[in-house]
C-alpha cells in the first residue's frame, strides 16, 4: 500500500485554537454583553515549531458587510487576549484568526544566530526578499518597507532589516499563507437596561381611589409620580386585555364568579378582542399610548405581561379552532397542572397542523405592542411552551427592534430556567425569593456569578409577586421587608417588587405562600400613604443604586467573611473598577456589631488601583477609617438592616 499518512495538523490546520472565552455551550448560544463596554476575548493558540505566531480578533454585527479587526496579544502559556466594543444593540459574531508572521520568524532566527564572524549575507538576503514580496498595507507601512529595503540594497547592512518600525510595517503587510480562522461565536449586545433595572409590578385596574370601581389608564397615570419618586425605572402591567366571561373565576380563585367579579386578567380574550385589544373599562388604545408617554416623561419604561393563553371567549377559538385541543367528547381542553385546574383558561396547541400560523400570530401580538411604544415584555410561564418557539420569536422580534427586552417568568427546574436564558431571554426570574439563609444566598449567588452562567443568565430578584407571598414576609415585620429589599436591590443589578410590598401587605391564605384576597381575582383600592409604609426606604435604596455603578452590574460580586452568621457581607465592583461598594445586611432582627475585613479590597482603575483606606456610609454620609485591615460597625435592623459603604482609597 502506497498511502501516505497525513498528520492531524495538516487535516485540521497548522494552528490549534481552543478554550475560547467567552462562549456558551461551545458557541451554540450567544453570550450577553452591554453596548459600549469592551468584550474581552481569550483563547489558547498554539502550533508546532518555533515560528512566530500572530493572532487577531475579528467581529461584526449581523447584517454588516465588513469584518472589523483588533490585535490579540500573547500572555503566559499560549493564552492570547483581545477585545472589541459593540457599538449598537443587536447580534454579533466574532472569531479568532491565527497565522505565521514569516518576517518576524526570520528576524527571530537571524537575531539568535551567534555573531562569530561567519557570513550572514544569505540570511540577510532572505529577509530582504520578504520585503520585495510584501503586500499592499497602509501607505505609511509601504513607505517604511520601501525605505528600509533601499537602505539595505545600498549599504548591505543587515541592521536596515532589523529596524523596529520595519517589524511593525511588515506585521500587516505579508501574505498570510497559513491563515486559520476559528468557528464563529455568537454574542448579543443589549442596551444598559437589560442588565440594570428596578421594576414595579401593578394591576392597572386596582390603581383607582373608589372601592370596587375599575380603574382607568388615567388613574394609572395619576400613580406614576409616586412610582417614579420611589426610584423605579420599569412599571410592569398585568395583562390589560379583555377578560373572558365563560368559567370566570371569583374572589380567592373561587370556581364560580359572583355578580360583579372582574375575573382574572390572565384569562385573556372576550367579544371585545384578544391579545391586541385593551380592556374597555381601562380605556382605549389611545389612552394606553398616553400612559406610555406619561411614563416616559417620568423616566419610566412600560413593560407588558405577555401570557400565551386564552379564555374560552377569545376570538381565536372561533377564528382558528385548529389552534386548540379538544377532549374526546368535543369539549375544549382547559389548562391544568394536576392537581391544579384553570377552567377559565385554554392553552394554544403548539403541535397543531397549523402551528406555523399560530407562531406568527403570537409574534405579531408582540410587534403590535412594540408599535404602541412598549419595549419590555414579561413572559408568563415560558417554560410551558416549546423552547424552539421562544428562540424563534425572540430572534424575529429583535431582528426588527434590537432594543426589545424579554423577562422569563419561569420558576422551573434550574437547567430549564438556564436553557430559556440561553435561547434569548434578556432577564430571568430566580430562586432568590426562597433563599433566606446566609449559606443559601452565598451558594446561589456563587453559582449565578460563576462561568458560564454569568455570560448568559441575568437574574431579576423579585421580592414578591402576585402569585408568591413568601413565608418570611408573612409576619409583616418591617425589618424583614427592608432586609429582603436591600438584598434584592444590591445583590442583583435588576430586582422588582409587586405593589403592596411598600405597604407591608402580608396576609396569606393560611398555610400557603399566596395572598389572601388576591387582586388577581378582585379590584383592590389602597391608601398608598398609609402609616408604616417603607416608601422612603425604597427611594433611598434606588437612589444609592443609581449613584453607584457597582450596584448596576451583577457579576463582579465577592462575599466577605463576616464574624456573625446572621449577617451577610459582600463587595461589588463597577465594570471599570472605579466604584467599589461594601455591604453588610442583617438576616435576623437582633442588634449586633460586625467586623468587616476589607484589607484586601482595592479601589481605582488600572494602574491607579490602591488599597481601601476608609469607607463612606451611603445613607448617613459618615466616613470611617480602616484600622487593622477592617472596620467594626453597629447594625440595628430595627432602624436599617443594611450597611452600604463606598470604599475610598
Secondary structure, DSSP 8 states (H G I E B T S, - for coil): -------HHHHH-S-EEEEEES-BGGGTB-EEEETTSEEEEEEEEE-SSS--EEEEEEEEETT-SS-EEEEEEE-GGGEEEEEEE--SSEEEEEEEEEEE-HHHHHHHHHHHS--SS---HHHHHHHHHHHHT-----HHHHHHHHHHHHHHHHH--GGGGS-HHHHHHHHTSS--TT-EE---EEEEEE-GGGT-EEEEEE-GGG-SSSTT----HHHHHHHHHHHHHTT-SEEEE---S-B--TT---GGG-SS--TT----TTSB-BTTBSTTS--TTT--HHHHHHHHHHHHHTT-EEEEEEE--B-TT-HHHHH-GGGB-B-TTS-B-EEEETTEEEEEEE-B-TTSTTHHHHHHHHHHHHHHHHHTT--EEEEETGGGS-HHHHHHHHHHHHHH-TT-EEEEE----HHHHHHHHHHT-SEE--GGGG--SHHHHHHHHHHHTSTTGGGT--BEEES-BTTB--GGGTT--HHHHHHHHHHHHHHSSEEEEETTGGGT---BSTTSSSBTT-TTSS-----TT-TT--HHHHHHHHHHHHH-GGGG-SS-EEEE--S-TTEEEEEEE-TTSS-EEEEEEESSSS-EEEEEE-TT-EESSGGG-EE--EEEETTT--EEE-BTTEEEEEE-TTT-SEEEEEEE-
